[in-house]
Amino acid sequence: MAQMTFDAVEEAAPGPKWAARWQRSWPAYEAWFRARGGDQGPSRAACRAALRLHMPELLPVYDRLVGIAGGSDRAARFLSTWCPPRYLGGCSVAAVAGRKHVRLVRNYDLSPELNEGLLLCTRWTGRPVMGMSEFLWGLSDGINAAGLAVALAYGGRSETAPGFGITTILRYVLETCDTVDQAVEVLRRVPSHMAYNVVLADAHRNTASVEMQPGGGLRRMPHAVATNHQSGQHPAERPRFTRTFERHAFLRKMRAGPRKLRGAFLKPPLLQDRHAEGFGTLFTAEYDPRAGAMTLLWGKEAWAQSFEAFEEGRRVIVYPKGNAHGPESAARAGDDTGPPWHLAAGIDWQMVSRDYARGCGRPIKAYLSEVAAGDADLTGHGRWHAF
């Protein structure tokens, strides 16, 4: 059985709680950054200049985080997420609005070894923002006090171009925008380094889905749904493994209203139970823009949060192999053990996906064992986190 620890942390400004998380996570991130060529990327000065040009409102927060992290060049370049190493993955996202209600729901699909499991509530620029943390200050999904909610899904191709890691862009959107239309303009202006699909919803019951292109630019889509491919001539990578077309077709045909949307994400084909293969649903997140609230879901277990009543705490979730009924909460709520994360930087994840696409994949622990034994290819195009 695989398991994962989820923490909910509230800290208005970057301080000791964020510092503790940095100390815990940086060794693994640093290993990934070095193994994937991060040291050959843009200079520290170029990274800060890119932030100042494209997302100046985040610059004071970035400078403070770099200082807390110790101020090294590598940490500064990593935290900027300007032209980072590539990363891949899979997710399902949809937003639905009715006459009175609106919801955005996402499934986050990945191996339990490769996610931060951190729900972070902040006021870093003065605005309340909460969401699931990635790269220690970015967000894979989240909501702000204005009622704007957003979530991302990998766009299905590993092409890269000059741009920012998408999780930092989503942080910027929630720190600076009130509505879907404002957010779309920011996404159009700020370049992403890879192809991503982004779904949005706001308190005015507006919804949208956009396809972000590597290096900048986007395409607004007719339906507020997203999986792991994009329109146009670019073929999706490993579509049979991610089942991206099957999931997208289901979302397009789905007729669930806002308050019943979460139910569709808690069962196949959106719910993935292949955790041992590196592609299982780690959590479902439901966002309610009008209430300024969200709920994390693992099968029948729910953890409700809101800006008015944010609850710090911890949940340990167990993912049984082939579990058709969803994960369960572990009794050992204080246990934070797990596989050696630093070894994951050495896995060739494209090789892993090819193995599973051919039906000959193995548990993630087997690939970690090969890395530990020195048998894996450390020069392959792997990634640490994925969406």
ZASETOR-355893 format. One line per 4 residues: number of its first residue (from 0); their letters; for each residue z, y, x of C-alpha. Coordinates in steps of 0.001 Angstrom, whole numbers. Layout:
N
NUM	a	Z/Y/X | ... .
***
This chain:
387
0	maqm	0/0/0 | -743/3556/1106 | 1601/6415/395 | 1669/10166/770 .
4	tfda	4351/12850/760 | 3838/16031/-1267 | 5956/19117/-618 | 6221/22263/-2726 .
8	veea	7216/25283/-639 | 7696/28926/-1632 | 7743/31653/1016 | 6732/35196/133 .
12	apgp	5728/36184/3690 | 4927/33900/6645 | 8265/32964/8166 | 10459/30024/9140 .
16	kwaa	9107/27657/6481 | 5529/28188/7611 | 6643/27945/11247 | 8227/24555/10564 .
20	rwqr	5025/23329/8962 | 3022/24573/11933 | 5231/22707/14388 | 4870/19538/12357 .
24	swpa	1086/19682/11835 | -347/21466/14869 | -348/18464/17267 | -2685/16547/14950 .
28	yeaw	-4857/19565/14219 | -5054/20435/17900 | -6200/16910/18726 | -8894/17156/16053 .
32	frar	-9964/20628/17223 | -10325/19557/20840 | -12002/16233/20072 | -14612/17908/17869 .
36	ggdq	-15651/20612/20326 | -13519/23475/19056 | -12888/24712/22580 | -16615/25343/22952 .
40	gpsr	-16704/27524/19846 | -16525/31324/19515 | -14015/33243/21590 | -10723/34482/20255 .
44	aacr	-12060/38042/20150 | -15184/36952/18275 | -13103/35048/15742 | -10860/38007/15008 .
48	aalr	-13872/40331/14825 | -15481/38044/12237 | -12345/38181/10099 | -12185/41957/10422 .
52	lhmp	-15830/42246/9344 | -15866/39824/6430 | -12260/39552/5182 | -10345/42587/6522 .
56	ellp	-7579/42285/3911 | -6512/39003/5544 | -6284/40395/9079 | -2573/41371/8973 .
60	vydr	-1682/37928/7609 | -3811/36224/10258 | -2211/38240/13074 | 1252/37343/11832 .
64	lvgi	402/33653/11573 | -1034/33614/15090 | 2159/35199/16383 | 4349/32640/14608 .
68	aggs	2121/29875/15994 | 2830/31024/19548 | -175/33227/20169 | -2319/30818/22201 .
72	draa	-6101/31250/22284 | -6648/27817/20773 | -4260/28466/17896 | -5850/31854/17224 .
76	rfls	-9340/30389/17125 | -8251/27483/14969 | -6492/29694/12432 | -9490/32017/12114 .
80	twcp	-11647/29055/10924 | -14686/30965/12176 | -17393/28396/13045 | -14969/25437/13017 .
84	pryl	-15906/21804/13666 | -17524/20101/10707 | -15621/18118/8099 | -16782/16024/5152 .
88	ggcs	-15384/14407/2018 | -15487/14186/-1764 | -14000/15649/-4974 | -14676/16198/-8678 .
92	vaav	-14076/19574/-10348 | -14656/21013/-13835 | -13673/24102/-15807 | -13745/24265/-19611 .
96	agrk	-13018/27228/-21890 | -12381/27256/-25617 | -11529/29939/-28151 | -7946/30242/-26946 .
100	hvrl	-7545/28106/-23840 | -9184/27548/-20473 | -8505/24910/-17841 | -9771/24065/-14366 .
104	vrny	-9127/20476/-13227 | -9928/18791/-9939 | -9519/15374/-8343 | -8976/15407/-4589 .
108	dlsp	-10510/12260/-3085 | -9681/11241/483 | -7596/8866/2573 | -3831/9477/2216 .
112	elne	-3555/9808/6006 | -5743/12902/6061 | -4263/15505/3730 | -1446/18029/4211 .
116	glll	143/17349/830 | 1487/20910/712 | 1681/23041/-2428 | 2315/26548/-1125 .
120	ctrw	3425/29561/-3194 | 3133/32912/-1391 | 2903/36698/-1678 | 1202/37212/1653 .
124	tgrp	-741/40313/587 | 1677/41265/-2184 | -66/39138/-4825 | 1439/35814/-5966 .
128	vmgm	-837/32914/-5030 | -152/29191/-5227 | -2314/26210/-4385 | -2880/23168/-2231 .
132	sefl	-2867/24097/1441 | -5580/23163/3953 | -5719/24130/7628 | -2175/25459/7200 .
136	wgls	-3111/28666/5407 | -6347/28044/3567 | -6572/26478/108 | -8616/23630/-1338 .
140	dgin	-7663/24800/-4838 | -5316/27379/-6271 | -4517/30171/-8704 | -3292/33771/-8487 .
144	aagl	-1100/35904/-10721 | -4166/37615/-12202 | -5149/34260/-13709 | -8043/33397/-11408 .
148	aval	-8276/29700/-10492 | -10633/28093/-7991 | -11348/24676/-6454 | -13892/23318/-4009 .
152	aygg	-15913/20162/-3475 | -17887/19172/-374 | -21591/19894/-875 | -22851/16578/440 .
156	rset	-24472/17480/3775 | -23076/17995/7250 | -25369/20829/8337 | -23482/23783/9840 .
160	apgf	-24233/27472/10441 | -22196/30527/11482 | -19495/31020/8878 | -15873/30423/7921 .
164	gitt	-14110/27289/6858 | -14274/27269/3066 | -10515/26955/2620 | -9949/30357/4230 .
168	ilry	-12599/31853/1946 | -10812/30484/-1109 | -7546/31984/153 | -9366/35318/462 .
172	vlet	-10794/35048/-3055 | -7366/34515/-4589 | -5773/37274/-2520 | -8365/39905/-3507 .
176	cdtv	-10062/39008/-6819 | -9020/39127/-10482 | -12011/37619/-12280 | -14728/35012/-11903 .
180	dqav	-17435/37657/-11472 | -15517/39385/-8669 | -14956/36036/-6974 | -18627/35087/-7168 .
184	evlr	-19583/38323/-5413 | -17097/37598/-2626 | -18443/34063/-2260 | -21956/35515/-2079 .
188	rvps	-20924/37951/645 | -18678/35850/2925 | -20561/33104/4836 | -19383/29489/4704 .
192	hmay	-20018/27284/7729 | -21016/24298/5562 | -22377/23502/2116 | -19680/23584/-550 .
196	nvvl	-19527/23628/-4325 | -16944/25946/-5871 | -15757/25993/-9495 | -13886/28969/-10936 .
200	adah	-12065/29989/-14133 | -10122/33091/-15141 | -7688/34282/-17784 | -10533/35864/-19761 .
204	rnta	-11934/32346/-20350 | -14851/32865/-17973 | -15976/29872/-15901 | -18578/29343/-13170 .
208	svem	-19825/26917/-10546 | -21671/27966/-7396 | -23355/26114/-4559 | -22557/27770/-1236 .
212	qpgg	-25097/27381/1548 | -24329/26998/5274 | -24405/30422/6908 | -24224/32408/3684 .
216	glrr	-25714/32761/233 | -25098/30866/-2964 | -26712/29543/-6095 | -24953/29964/-9446 .
220	mpha	-25166/26787/-11513 | -25565/26447/-15299 | -22512/24211/-15781 | -18974/24686/-14444 .
224	vatn	-18761/21254/-12826 | -19132/20001/-9261 | -19121/16795/-7255 | -20548/16086/-3796 .
228	hqsg	-24213/17003/-3840 | -26271/20119/-4415 | -29525/20955/-6148 | -32714/21504/-4180 .
232	qhpa	-34419/19443/-1504 | -31382/18518/594 | -30420/14879/-70 | -26746/14051/-482 .
236	erpr	-25122/12064/2302 | -23598/8673/1426 | -24118/9103/-2357 | -23498/5428/-3092 .
240	ftrt	-20189/5558/-1264 | -18959/8748/-2977 | -20592/7949/-6355 | -21336/11650/-6593 .
244	ferh	-24246/11350/-9049 | -22304/9026/-11333 | -19364/11410/-11418 | -21572/14460/-11951 .
248	aflr	-23421/12829/-14841 | -20093/11984/-16462 | -18904/15581/-16151 | -22156/16935/-17598 .
252	kmra	-21896/14686/-20655 | -18148/15114/-21103 | -17056/16805/-24329 | -13349/17204/-23640 .
256	gprk	-11732/20472/-24673 | -9604/22529/-22275 | -6297/20857/-23092 | -7761/17342/-22952 .
260	lrga	-9741/17878/-19775 | -7053/16402/-17526 | -7292/13058/-19325 | -10893/12588/-18202 .
264	flkp	-9837/12996/-14559 | -7140/10338/-14784 | -9542/7447/-15338 | -12827/6163/-13857 .
268	pllq	-15413/7211/-12933 | -13610/10392/-11811 | -10449/8590/-10708 | -11048/6776/-7409 .
272	drha	-8728/3946/-6326 | -10314/3049/-2968 | -7511/4535/-872 | -7727/1805/1763 .
276	egfg	-11407/2697/2200 | -10617/6362/2806 | -11869/7510/-613 | -9154/7489/-3251 .
280	tlft	-7868/10182/-5590 | -4803/11610/-3882 | -3916/13953/-6723 | -5250/15599/-9849 .
284	aeyd	-4573/19331/-10179 | -4786/21101/-13543 | -4825/24920/-13593 | -4040/27054/-16655 .
288	prag	-5261/30598/-15853 | -3827/32209/-18993 | -330/30877/-18326 | -360/31366/-14542 .
292	amtl	556/27704/-14195 | -591/24443/-12658 | 324/20778/-12813 | -53/18130/-10121 .
296	lwgk	-744/14709/-11616 | -550/11176/-10270 | -1330/8847/-13133 | 1490/9264/-15636 .
300	eawa	3613/11374/-13301 | 3333/15154/-13570 | 4815/18001/-11521 | 4478/21299/-13413 .
304	qsfe	4645/24613/-11553 | 4230/28262/-12512 | 4700/31693/-10999 | 7641/32256/-13329 .
308	afee	9318/28948/-12452 | 8176/27545/-9130 | 10135/24457/-8074 | 10471/23616/-4407 .
312	grrv	10816/19929/-3722 | 9203/16711/-2562 | 7422/13785/-4161 | 6401/10587/-2361 .
316	ivyp	3468/8893/-4045 | 2468/5260/-3512 | -1160/4243/-3975 | -1378/495/-4701 .
320	kgna	-4598/-1142/-3572 | -7065/-1375/-6443 | -4604/239/-8856 | -6378/891/-12136 .
324	hgpe	-3456/2727/-13703 | -2894/5446/-11151 | -347/5924/-8354 | 3406/5775/-8748 .
328	saar	6296/7786/-7371 | 8108/6135/-4482 | 11852/5613/-4691 | 12294/6679/-1061 .
332	agdd	11840/10366/-1817 | 13024/11447/1629 | 10725/9166/3619 | 8084/11092/5539 .
336	tgpp	6771/8344/7757 | 3127/7350/7965 | 257/6419/10248 | -115/8244/13585 .
340	whla	-2140/11266/12493 | -3119/12263/16012 | -5294/9129/16294 | -7451/10136/13316 .
344	agid	-9166/12767/15463 | -10817/9951/17409 | -12399/8160/14436 | -16154/8463/13976 .
348	wqmv	-16031/9167/10245 | -19783/8965/9766 | -19565/5411/11090 | -16762/4720/8597 .
352	srdy	-18843/5993/5700 | -21855/3942/6808 | -19670/843/6978 | -18465/1303/3426 .
356	argc	-21908/2217/2128 | -23083/-1160/3490 | -20117/-2906/1909 | -18499/-3895/5202 .
360	grpi	-15780/-1282/5489 | -12251/-1962/6670 | -8885/-303/6011 | -8402/3033/7758 .
364	kayl	-5604/1481/9812 | -8174/-828/11419 | -10188/2147/12683 | -6984/3806/13906 .
368	seva	-6157/628/15820 | -9544/774/17542 | -8915/4360/18582 | -5511/3398/19965 .
372	agda	-7139/563/21908 | -9803/2891/23277 | -12651/1130/21478 | -13802/3902/19142 .
376	dltg	-16481/6475/19964 | -14592/9706/20595 | -17767/11767/20774 | -18955/11070/17223 .
380	hgrw	-19134/13727/14536 | -15832/13080/12833 | -13598/15366/10852 | -9955/15793/10031 .
384	haf	-9709/17074/6497 | -12216/16686/3719 | -12653/17875/171 .
***
